[in-house]
Amino acid sequence: MDAQSRSAMSRREALCGGLLACFGAGCLQHSQAADSPDATALITRTVPSSGEKLPAIGLGTDSFRASESDSIRAELKRMNELGGSVIDTAAAYGDSEALIGDALAGLGIRDRMFIATKLTADGFFGGGGEASFHRSLERLKTQRVDLLQVHNLNGVDSLMPVLQQWKKAGKIRYLGVTTSRVSQHGDIVDAMRKYPLDFIQVDYSIANRDAAASVFPVAIERRVAVLANLPLARAALIGQAAQRKLPDWAADIDVASWSQFFLKYVISHPAVTCAIPGSTKLAHLEDNQGAARGRWPDAATRLKMEKFWDAMS
Protein backbone atom coordinates (compact mmCIF):
# COMPACT_ATOMS: atom_id res chain seq x y z
CA MET A 1 0.00 0.00 0.00
CA ASP A 2 1.44 3.39 -1.01
CA ALA A 3 1.58 6.47 1.23
CA GLN A 4 -1.45 8.08 -0.41
CA SER A 5 -3.57 4.96 0.16
CA ARG A 6 -2.42 4.71 3.78
CA SER A 7 -3.31 8.37 4.31
CA ALA A 8 -6.79 7.91 2.80
CA MET A 9 -7.40 4.83 4.90
CA SER A 10 -6.27 6.58 8.08
CA ARG A 11 -8.62 9.47 7.34
CA ARG A 12 -11.54 7.10 6.78
CA GLU A 13 -10.77 5.22 9.99
CA ALA A 14 -10.59 8.48 11.92
CA LEU A 15 -13.89 9.66 10.48
CA CYS A 16 -15.60 6.36 11.22
CA GLY A 17 -14.18 6.21 14.71
CA GLY A 18 -15.25 9.76 15.48
CA LEU A 19 -18.66 9.10 13.95
CA LEU A 20 -19.31 6.04 16.11
CA ALA A 21 -18.10 7.75 19.26
CA CYS A 22 -20.26 10.79 18.59
CA PHE A 23 -23.28 8.66 17.66
CA GLY A 24 -22.99 6.69 20.86
CA ALA A 25 -22.85 9.91 22.87
CA GLY A 26 -25.85 11.34 20.99
CA CYS A 27 -23.98 14.47 19.90
CA LEU A 28 -24.66 14.41 16.14
CA GLN A 29 -27.21 16.83 14.77
CA HIS A 30 -28.78 13.85 12.98
CA SER A 31 -29.99 12.34 16.27
CA GLN A 32 -33.50 11.55 17.39
CA ALA A 33 -32.97 13.74 20.44
CA ALA A 34 -32.31 16.71 18.17
CA ASP A 35 -34.88 16.03 15.45
CA SER A 36 -37.72 14.23 17.22
CA PRO A 37 -37.64 14.80 20.99
CA ASP A 38 -41.04 13.15 21.49
CA ALA A 39 -40.63 9.38 21.11
CA THR A 40 -44.17 9.14 19.71
CA ALA A 41 -43.58 11.87 17.12
CA LEU A 42 -42.61 11.45 13.50
CA ILE A 43 -38.90 10.74 13.16
CA THR A 44 -37.32 13.43 10.98
CA ARG A 45 -33.81 14.03 9.75
CA THR A 46 -32.08 17.27 8.81
CA VAL A 47 -30.84 18.17 5.32
CA PRO A 48 -27.33 19.49 6.12
CA SER A 49 -27.17 22.09 3.35
CA SER A 50 -30.41 23.84 4.39
CA GLY A 51 -31.56 22.72 7.84
CA GLU A 52 -34.88 21.50 6.38
CA LYS A 53 -36.32 18.47 8.18
CA LEU A 54 -37.65 15.50 6.24
CA PRO A 55 -39.57 12.44 7.47
CA ALA A 56 -37.15 9.55 7.75
CA ILE A 57 -39.20 7.10 5.65
CA GLY A 58 -40.17 7.94 2.09
CA LEU A 59 -41.34 5.95 -0.94
CA GLY A 60 -39.52 4.45 -3.91
CA THR A 61 -41.61 4.19 -7.07
CA ASP A 62 -39.73 2.18 -9.67
CA SER A 63 -42.46 -0.49 -9.53
CA PHE A 64 -45.35 1.89 -10.26
CA ARG A 65 -47.47 0.76 -13.21
CA ALA A 66 -50.46 2.40 -14.94
CA SER A 67 -52.62 -0.65 -14.21
CA GLU A 68 -52.30 0.14 -10.49
CA SER A 69 -53.19 3.85 -10.65
CA ASP A 70 -56.01 3.59 -8.08
CA SER A 71 -53.76 1.76 -5.61
CA ILE A 72 -50.98 4.28 -6.14
CA ARG A 73 -53.34 7.19 -5.52
CA ALA A 74 -54.48 5.50 -2.30
CA GLU A 75 -50.87 4.96 -1.23
CA LEU A 76 -49.90 8.59 -1.77
CA LYS A 77 -53.01 9.79 0.04
CA ARG A 78 -52.26 7.56 3.01
CA MET A 79 -48.59 8.49 3.03
CA ASN A 80 -49.52 12.13 3.36
CA GLU A 81 -51.95 11.32 6.18
CA LEU A 82 -49.18 9.47 8.03
CA GLY A 83 -46.75 12.38 7.72
CA GLY A 84 -44.51 10.99 4.98
CA SER A 85 -43.47 13.26 2.14
CA VAL A 86 -40.41 12.04 0.19
CA ILE A 87 -41.30 10.42 -3.14
CA ASP A 88 -38.44 9.20 -5.32
CA THR A 89 -38.99 8.59 -9.02
CA ALA A 90 -37.08 8.87 -12.32
CA ALA A 91 -37.53 9.56 -16.00
CA ALA A 92 -36.58 5.91 -16.55
CA TYR A 93 -39.29 4.48 -14.27
CA GLY A 94 -41.92 3.89 -16.91
CA ASP A 95 -45.26 5.45 -15.92
CA SER A 96 -44.08 6.46 -12.46
CA GLU A 97 -43.73 10.22 -12.93
CA ALA A 98 -47.08 10.56 -14.73
CA LEU A 99 -48.89 8.46 -12.12
CA ILE A 100 -47.43 10.55 -9.30
CA GLY A 101 -48.27 13.80 -11.05
CA ASP A 102 -51.87 12.76 -11.71
CA ALA A 103 -52.38 11.45 -8.17
CA LEU A 104 -50.92 14.48 -6.39
CA ALA A 105 -52.83 16.91 -8.60
CA GLY A 106 -56.09 15.03 -8.00
CA LEU A 107 -55.50 14.87 -4.25
CA GLY A 108 -54.39 18.50 -4.07
CA ILE A 109 -51.33 17.68 -1.95
CA ARG A 110 -48.40 18.54 -4.24
CA ASP A 111 -47.20 21.30 -1.92
CA ARG A 112 -46.97 18.87 1.00
CA MET A 113 -44.80 16.34 -0.79
CA PHE A 114 -41.05 16.28 -1.50
CA ILE A 115 -40.56 15.08 -5.09
CA ALA A 116 -37.19 13.69 -6.16
CA THR A 117 -36.63 12.59 -9.73
CA LYS A 118 -33.66 11.67 -11.93
CA LEU A 119 -32.23 12.19 -15.39
CA THR A 120 -29.19 11.23 -17.45
CA ALA A 121 -27.16 13.02 -20.09
CA ASP A 122 -28.81 11.03 -22.90
CA GLY A 123 -32.25 11.64 -21.41
CA PHE A 124 -33.44 8.03 -21.83
CA PHE A 125 -35.99 9.25 -24.39
CA GLY A 126 -33.67 11.26 -26.64
CA GLY A 127 -33.06 15.00 -26.70
CA GLY A 128 -30.58 14.99 -23.82
CA GLY A 129 -30.89 15.90 -20.18
CA GLU A 130 -32.73 19.19 -20.67
CA ALA A 131 -35.49 17.58 -22.71
CA SER A 132 -35.76 14.83 -20.12
CA PHE A 133 -36.13 17.34 -17.30
CA HIS A 134 -38.88 19.29 -19.07
CA ARG A 135 -40.67 16.02 -19.77
CA SER A 136 -40.43 15.15 -16.07
CA LEU A 137 -41.92 18.50 -15.05
CA GLU A 138 -44.84 17.99 -17.44
CA ARG A 139 -45.50 14.45 -16.26
CA LEU A 140 -45.23 15.43 -12.60
CA LYS A 141 -47.54 18.40 -13.20
CA THR A 142 -45.26 20.78 -11.35
CA GLN A 143 -43.17 23.88 -12.05
CA ARG A 144 -40.19 22.62 -10.07
CA VAL A 145 -38.92 19.53 -8.28
CA ASP A 146 -37.49 19.41 -4.80
CA LEU A 147 -34.53 17.24 -5.78
CA LEU A 148 -33.07 16.47 -9.21
CA GLN A 149 -30.49 13.69 -9.36
CA VAL A 150 -28.10 12.38 -11.99
CA HIS A 151 -29.21 8.77 -12.35
CA ASN A 152 -26.45 6.24 -11.65
CA LEU A 153 -23.89 9.04 -12.24
CA ASN A 154 -24.68 8.85 -15.97
CA GLY A 155 -23.31 12.07 -17.46
CA VAL A 156 -22.59 13.74 -14.13
CA ASP A 157 -19.74 15.89 -15.48
CA SER A 158 -21.80 17.35 -18.32
CA LEU A 159 -25.03 17.67 -16.34
CA MET A 160 -23.80 19.18 -13.09
CA PRO A 161 -23.25 22.72 -14.45
CA VAL A 162 -26.78 22.62 -15.92
CA LEU A 163 -28.28 21.40 -12.64
CA GLN A 164 -26.53 24.22 -10.82
CA GLN A 165 -28.07 26.73 -13.25
CA TRP A 166 -31.54 25.22 -12.74
CA LYS A 167 -31.07 25.43 -9.00
CA LYS A 168 -30.18 29.12 -9.23
CA ALA A 169 -33.24 29.66 -11.44
CA GLY A 170 -35.51 28.00 -8.86
CA LYS A 171 -36.45 25.04 -11.05
CA ILE A 172 -34.98 22.64 -8.49
CA ARG A 173 -34.35 23.11 -4.77
CA TYR A 174 -31.62 20.52 -4.32
CA LEU A 175 -29.28 18.63 -6.63
CA GLY A 176 -27.66 15.25 -6.27
CA VAL A 177 -26.39 12.02 -7.79
CA THR A 178 -27.45 8.42 -7.35
CA THR A 179 -26.26 4.86 -7.54
CA SER A 180 -27.69 1.50 -6.59
CA ARG A 181 -24.48 -0.46 -7.11
CA VAL A 182 -21.61 -1.08 -4.72
CA SER A 183 -19.25 -0.91 -7.70
CA GLN A 184 -20.04 2.83 -8.02
CA HIS A 185 -19.47 3.76 -4.38
CA GLY A 186 -15.98 5.06 -5.16
CA ASP A 187 -17.39 7.17 -7.98
CA ILE A 188 -20.06 8.69 -5.75
CA VAL A 189 -17.39 9.62 -3.21
CA ASP A 190 -15.46 11.33 -6.00
CA ALA A 191 -18.60 13.24 -7.04
CA MET A 192 -19.13 14.49 -3.46
CA ARG A 193 -15.59 15.81 -3.38
CA LYS A 194 -15.87 17.42 -6.83
CA TYR A 195 -19.33 19.02 -6.80
CA PRO A 196 -21.49 21.03 -4.34
CA LEU A 197 -24.06 18.27 -3.87
CA ASP A 198 -27.02 18.59 -1.54
CA PHE A 199 -27.93 14.89 -1.73
CA ILE A 200 -26.61 11.53 -2.74
CA GLN A 201 -28.67 8.39 -3.12
CA VAL A 202 -26.98 5.07 -2.43
CA ASP A 203 -27.85 1.44 -1.77
CA TYR A 204 -27.75 0.53 1.91
CA SER A 205 -29.35 -2.16 4.05
CA ILE A 206 -28.51 -4.43 6.97
CA ALA A 207 -27.36 -6.98 4.38
CA ASN A 208 -25.42 -4.46 2.27
CA ARG A 209 -23.37 -2.23 4.58
CA ASP A 210 -20.57 -1.18 2.25
CA ALA A 211 -21.81 2.41 2.05
CA ALA A 212 -21.42 2.83 5.81
CA ALA A 213 -17.67 2.39 5.48
CA SER A 214 -16.99 3.73 1.99
CA VAL A 215 -19.55 6.52 1.43
CA PHE A 216 -21.15 7.78 4.65
CA PRO A 217 -18.02 9.24 6.31
CA VAL A 218 -17.50 11.49 3.29
CA ALA A 219 -21.20 12.43 3.19
CA ILE A 220 -20.95 13.58 6.81
CA GLU A 221 -17.67 15.39 6.17
CA ARG A 222 -19.10 17.16 3.11
CA ARG A 223 -22.50 17.80 4.74
CA VAL A 224 -24.44 15.89 2.08
CA ALA A 225 -27.86 14.38 2.77
CA VAL A 226 -28.34 10.67 2.03
CA LEU A 227 -31.32 8.87 0.53
CA ALA A 228 -30.95 5.13 1.16
CA ASN A 229 -32.32 3.01 -1.66
CA LEU A 230 -32.91 -0.75 -1.58
CA PRO A 231 -33.24 -0.71 2.24
CA LEU A 232 -35.26 -3.94 2.00
CA ALA A 233 -33.25 -5.29 -0.98
CA ARG A 234 -36.42 -5.22 -3.12
CA ALA A 235 -38.25 -7.22 -0.42
CA ALA A 236 -35.61 -9.97 -0.46
CA LEU A 237 -34.86 -9.33 3.21
CA ILE A 238 -38.54 -9.74 4.11
CA GLY A 239 -38.65 -13.04 2.26
CA GLN A 240 -35.51 -14.27 3.96
CA ALA A 241 -36.83 -13.41 7.41
CA ALA A 242 -40.48 -14.35 6.87
CA GLN A 243 -40.34 -17.72 8.60
CA ARG A 244 -38.50 -16.39 11.63
CA LYS A 245 -39.76 -14.66 14.73
CA LEU A 246 -38.67 -11.15 15.58
CA PRO A 247 -36.31 -11.05 18.56
CA ASP A 248 -38.08 -10.11 21.80
CA TRP A 249 -35.85 -7.04 22.19
CA ALA A 250 -37.23 -5.56 18.94
CA ALA A 251 -40.08 -4.22 21.07
CA ASP A 252 -37.55 -2.01 22.85
CA ILE A 253 -37.24 0.04 19.66
CA ASP A 254 -40.97 -0.13 18.85
CA VAL A 255 -40.54 -2.58 15.99
CA ALA A 256 -43.63 -4.62 15.14
CA SER A 257 -42.57 -6.22 11.83
CA TRP A 258 -39.50 -7.31 9.92
CA SER A 259 -39.92 -4.35 7.57
CA GLN A 260 -39.73 -1.94 10.50
CA PHE A 261 -36.72 -3.84 11.89
CA PHE A 262 -34.77 -3.41 8.65
CA LEU A 263 -35.89 0.17 8.05
CA LYS A 264 -35.12 1.36 11.58
CA TYR A 265 -31.66 -0.09 11.20
CA VAL A 266 -31.14 1.99 8.03
CA ILE A 267 -32.52 5.31 9.26
CA SER A 268 -30.69 5.09 12.58
CA HIS A 269 -27.35 5.53 10.85
CA PRO A 270 -26.42 9.17 11.51
CA ALA A 271 -25.57 9.80 7.84
CA VAL A 272 -28.96 8.68 6.51
CA THR A 273 -31.57 11.35 5.90
CA CYS A 274 -34.37 9.20 4.49
CA ALA A 275 -34.91 5.58 3.44
CA ILE A 276 -37.03 5.03 0.33
CA PRO A 277 -38.48 1.50 0.31
CA GLY A 278 -40.60 0.65 -2.71
CA SER A 279 -44.25 -0.24 -2.29
CA THR A 280 -47.33 -0.74 -4.44
CA LYS A 281 -49.64 -2.02 -1.70
CA LEU A 282 -51.32 0.12 0.94
CA ALA A 283 -50.65 -2.36 3.74
CA HIS A 284 -46.95 -2.41 2.92
CA LEU A 285 -46.77 1.37 2.84
CA GLU A 286 -48.47 1.64 6.23
CA ASP A 287 -46.09 -0.93 7.69
CA ASN A 288 -43.06 0.86 6.27
CA GLN A 289 -44.25 4.25 7.50
CA GLY A 290 -44.54 2.75 10.98
CA ALA A 291 -40.74 2.68 11.07
CA ALA A 292 -40.79 6.50 11.16
CA ARG A 293 -42.26 6.59 14.66
CA GLY A 294 -41.30 5.45 18.13
CA ARG A 295 -37.91 4.61 19.55
CA TRP A 296 -35.02 3.71 17.31
CA PRO A 297 -31.68 1.90 17.68
CA ASP A 298 -28.68 3.45 19.38
CA ALA A 299 -25.16 2.37 18.40
CA ALA A 300 -25.18 -0.67 20.71
CA THR A 301 -28.55 -1.84 19.42
CA ARG A 302 -27.43 -1.42 15.82
CA LEU A 303 -24.53 -3.78 16.49
CA LYS A 304 -26.94 -6.20 18.13
CA MET A 305 -29.17 -6.07 15.04
CA GLU A 306 -26.21 -6.74 12.77
CA LYS A 307 -25.09 -9.73 14.79
CA PHE A 308 -28.63 -11.12 14.89
CA TRP A 309 -29.02 -10.75 11.13
CA ASP A 310 -25.59 -12.18 10.34
CA ALA A 311 -26.33 -15.22 12.49
CA MET A 312 -29.62 -15.94 10.70
CA SER A 313 -28.55 -15.16 7.13
N, C-alpha and C positions, 0 to 999 in steps of 0.2 A: 504493500500500500504506500503511495507516494505521500509527500507532506501535505499537499492540497487535500487529498482524500481524508487523511487523518484529521486535518483541521475541520473539515466539513462534518465528519462524524462526531468530533468532540463538541462542536456547536450544537448538533442535533441532540446529543446526549444531555448537554447542559439544559437545553430548552425543555426536553422531556422531563428531566429531573425536577426542574423548577416548576413546571406545569403540574406535575403530580403532587409536589409538596404544597403548592398553592391551592390546588383543588381540594386536597385533604383538609386544609385549614379553612376552606370556604372563603378565600380572599379574592377569587376572580370575579370580575363584573358579570360573567356569564353564570352566576350561581342562582339557585332557586331563592336563596335568602334575599338576593338583590332584586330579582325580577318578579317573583311571586311569593311574597311573604306569608300569605294565607295558604295553608296546605290544601285547602279545598278549592282554591282559585285556579283559573286557567294558567298553565305553565307557559310563560313567554320567555323569549330570548332576545337579546339586544343586537341590532345590526351595528357593528363597530364604527362604520364610516359615518353614521347619521344619528345613532342613539334611538332610532325607531325600534319599538318592540313588536315582535311577531309571535303568534302562537307556535308552539314547538312541534306540532303535528300538522302537516299539510296533506296534499293529495297529488299523487302522480297519475297522469291520464293517458299513457301510451296505449292502454287497452280500450279506450273509448271507441265505440262503433255506432254508426247512425241507427242501427236496428235497436239500440238500447237507449234512445234519446229520452224516453219517459223516466227510466231508471236513473239516468245521469242527472236529469233535472231534479229528481227527488233527492239524490245524493248531495247536490250542491246546495239545495234548500236546507237540508238537515245539517250540513257542515256549517253553514252560516248560523243556524240556530244554536249549535254547540260551541260557537266561538272561533271555529277554524277560519282561516282566510287564504292561506297560500295554496295556489293552484299552479302546478307545473305542467306545461305542454310544449309543443314544438311544431314547426312547419312540417316536419317529417312524420308526425303522428296521425296520418290519415285524416279522419273527420274531426279529430279532437278539438282543434281551435274553433271550428264552426259550431260544434255542439255546445261548447262552453259559452261562446258569444251569444247564441240563441237563448240558452238557459238563463244566463245572468240578465240579459235584457228583458226576458219575459218575467223574471222574478223581481226585477228592479233592485238588484243588490250589487251591481258592478262596483259602486264606490266603497263597498265594505270588503271587497276581496282584493287580494294581492296576486296579480297575474304575472307569471314568469313564462316566457316562451323562448324559442331558440331559432337560430338560423345558421347557415354556412355560406362560404364565399360563392359556391355555385348555386345556392338558392334552392336546391332540390328540384325545383320546378322550372328552372331556366331563368335567365334574366339577372342572375347574380343576387347578392345579399340584399341590396336595396329593394329590388322587386319583391323578394321574399318577405321583407319586413312590412311593406305596404299591404301585401296580401294578408299577412297575419293580422294587421290592424283591422282590415275589412272583415275578416272572418270572426275576429273577436268582438267586433262591433264597439270599438273603443278608439279614442284619439291618441292614447299613449298606453304603454305597458309599464308595469312597475319594475320589471327586471327583464333585460334582453341578454341572452347568453350565446356565445359561440359554441355550437353543438360539437361535442367531441374534439374541440380545438381545431376544427376544420376551417382553415383560412384565417386563423387568429391574427396573424401579422397584417394582413391586408384589411381586415374588418375592424380592428381595434380603433384606428383613427376615426373611422366613420361612426362607430358607436359612441365615441367621445363627443363628436359633433352633435349627434342626436340627443345625447344627454344634456349638453349645453342648451339645445333648442327646446328642451322639455318634452321630447317625444318618448323618452325613457327616464325612469328615476334612478335606476341602478344598472350597472353593466357587469358582466361576468363571463366565465368560461365553464365548460362542463366536460366530464368524462364519466364513463361507467366501466372503465377497464383499468385494472391494476397496472398494465403495461404502459399506461399514459400518466401515471402518478408523477414521474420525474418531469414530464413535460408541463404538467399543471403547476408544479413548483416553480419551474422556469418562468411560466407566464405570470405568476404572482410577483416574482422579483422584477419582471420587465415592465409590467403595465399597472396602472392605478385601478385595480379591480375592487369592486364592492363585494362581489360574491364569487365563490366557486361552487360547483356541484360535483360531488365525487361519490363513488360507491363505498359504502361502509355498513357493516353489520357485525353481529357477534361472531359470525363465521368467516368474516372477511375484514380483518383488522389492520391491513397494511397501511391504510390512510392515516391511522392514529400515529404511526411511527414516521411515515415518509412525507405526509402532507400537512397534518394538523399543526405541528409546531411552527411551520412557516406561516400558515393562515393566522395563527395567534400573533406571531411576530409582526406580520404585515397588516394586522387588523382587518382581515377579510372574513366576511360571513360565510358560513358553510351550509349548503343544502345537501343532505345525505340521501342519495338515491339507493335503490335496492336494499332497504333496511330489513326486508323480509326475504331477500333473495328470490323475488317473484313468487312468493308463497312457499318456496321450497323448505324454508325453516319450519313453517307451520306443519307441513306434511311430515317432516322428519320427527317433529315432537308430538304429533297428534295422539299417538298411542301411550304417551307418558303423562304422568301426573305432575302438575306444577309443584315445586318444592314448597313446603309449609311456610318458609320464610318469605316467599313472594308476597304474602299478605302484608308484610312489614313495609313494603313500598307500594301498597295499594294496587297490586297487579291481580287481575281476575281472569286473565287468559294468556295463552302463549304469545299472541300478537302483542299484547301490552308488555309482556316480559321483554321481548326482543326490541320493541320500540323504546321503552324506557331506558334500556341499555344504551341505545344509540343517542338519544337526546340528552342523556346525562353526561356525555363527554363535553368538557367545557368549550371545545372548539365548535361544536355543532349548534347551528342556529335553528334549523328545522329539518325534520325527517319527512320524506314525501313518499309514503307507501302508496302503491296503486290499489285501486278498488273500483269495481263496477257493481257492487251489491251494497244496499243500504245497511244491512246488518254488519257487514265487514267495516264499512266506514264508521259506524257508531262504535264498534269495538276499538278500532284504531284511534279514534278521537278520545276514547277513554284514557289512553296513555298520556294525554296532555293535562291530566288532573291528578291531584293527590300527591303523596310523597314519592320521591324518586331516589335512585341509588347514589350513595356517596362513594368515594374511591374504594373503600374496603368492600362494599357490597358489589361494586362492579367487578372486582377481582373474584369474588365469590361466584358471581354469575358466569364469568368466563370459565372458571374451573368446573362448575356444574355442567356447562354446555360441552366443554372439551371431553369430559368423562362420558357423556351420553352420545356423543357424535362419532 
